[in-house]
């Protein structure tokens, strides 16, 4: 985990989380395996709770610098 920030206000509270994942840069040329080199995938999520609102808002962004790499949510 890279960073966690908690913000508390009179109306809402938020949690920011930043993660770094290591993933293979790409598939091999034969496309039958993963490369040995890795690249960082950056993930940033914000979770927000608001007073009087019965839901949780979640916003996530992903900076996927890997080729041939699928991310599932």
ChimeraX attribute file (.defattr): number of C-alpha atoms within 10 A of each C-alpha:
attribute: neighborCount
match mode: 1-to-1
recipient: residues
	/A:1	9
	/A:2	11
	/A:3	10
	/A:4	13
	/A:5	10
	/A:6	12
	/A:7	10
	/A:8	11
	/A:9	9
	/A:10	7
	/A:11	9
	/A:12	13
	/A:13	14
	/A:14	17
	/A:15	15
	/A:16	17
	/A:17	17
	/A:18	16
	/A:19	15
	/A:20	16
	/A:21	13
	/A:22	12
	/A:23	19
	/A:24	20
	/A:25	18
	/A:26	19
	/A:27	16
	/A:28	13
	/A:29	9
	/A:30	7
	/A:31	10
	/A:32	8
	/A:33	11
	/A:34	17
	/A:35	14
	/A:36	11
	/A:37	10
	/A:38	15
	/A:39	16
	/A:40	16
	/A:41	16
	/A:42	16
	/A:43	17
	/A:44	17
	/A:45	16
	/A:46	17
	/A:47	15
	/A:48	18
	/A:49	17
	/A:50	15
	/A:51	11
	/A:52	8
	/A:53	9
	/A:54	8
	/A:55	10
	/A:56	9
	/A:57	12
	/A:58	13
	/A:59	10
	/A:60	13
	/A:61	11
	/A:62	13
	/A:63	11
	/A:64	16
	/A:65	16
	/A:66	17
	/A:67	12
	/A:68	12
	/A:69	13
	/A:70	7
	/A:71	6
	/A:72	3
	/A:73	3
